[in-house]
C-alpha cells in the first residue's frame, strides 16, 4: 500500500518517521546554501522559496 501526503512542523515530521520510516522533503538549495561549508544548522529566510532539491529524512537528533 502506498501512502503519501504533506507533513508540516518538526514534531509531525518526527511522528511520521517513527510511524512509517523515512520521509522525503523538498528544499530550496540557494546559492548561499550551496557555498556553505559548516557543520552547524544552516538557516536562511527566503520570501518566495523555490524547491529545487529532494532529500530523505531518516531520523533526528545527534549521535555522540
C-alpha positions as CSV (number, residue, x, y, z in Angstrom):
1,X,0.0,0.0,0.0
2,X,1.4,3.4,-1.0
3,X,0.8,6.4,1.3
4,X,1.7,10.0,0.7
5,X,0.7,13.4,1.9
6,X,2.1,16.6,3.5
7,X,3.6,17.0,6.9
8,X,4.4,20.4,8.4
9,X,6.3,21.2,11.6
10,X,9.1,19.4,13.3
11,X,7.1,17.3,15.7
12,X,4.8,16.0,13.0
13,X,7.8,15.0,10.9
14,X,9.2,13.0,13.9
15,X,5.8,11.3,14.3
16,X,5.7,10.3,10.7
17,X,9.2,9.0,10.6
18,X,8.6,7.0,13.8
19,X,5.3,5.5,12.4
20,X,6.3,4.8,8.8
21,X,10.0,5.4,8.3
22,X,11.9,7.9,6.2
23,X,10.2,10.9,4.6
24,X,11.0,12.9,1.5
25,X,11.4,16.7,1.8
26,X,11.9,19.4,-0.7
27,X,14.3,22.3,-0.1
28,X,15.3,25.5,-1.8
29,X,19.0,25.0,-2.3
30,X,20.1,28.6,-2.6
31,X,23.5,29.7,-3.7
32,X,24.2,30.6,-0.1
33,X,23.5,27.0,1.0
34,X,25.5,25.6,-1.9
35,X,28.5,27.6,-0.8
36,X,28.1,26.7,2.9
37,X,30.8,24.5,4.4
38,X,29.8,24.3,8.0
39,X,28.7,21.6,10.4
40,X,26.1,23.7,12.3
41,X,22.5,24.0,11.4
42,X,22.0,26.2,8.3
43,X,19.2,28.7,8.3
44,X,18.2,31.2,5.7
45,X,14.9,33.1,5.1
46,X,13.6,33.3,1.6
47,X,10.4,35.2,0.9
48,X,9.4,33.1,-2.1
49,X,11.2,29.7,-1.8
50,X,11.5,27.7,-5.0
51,X,12.1,24.0,-4.0
52,X,14.7,22.5,-6.3
53,X,16.1,19.5,-4.4
54,X,14.6,16.5,-2.7
55,X,16.2,14.8,0.4
56,X,15.3,11.9,2.6
57,X,14.9,12.5,6.4
58,X,15.6,9.2,8.2
59,X,15.7,10.4,11.8
60,X,16.5,13.2,14.2
61,X,18.9,14.1,17.0
62,X,22.6,13.7,17.2
63,X,24.7,10.7,18.0
64,X,27.6,11.2,20.5
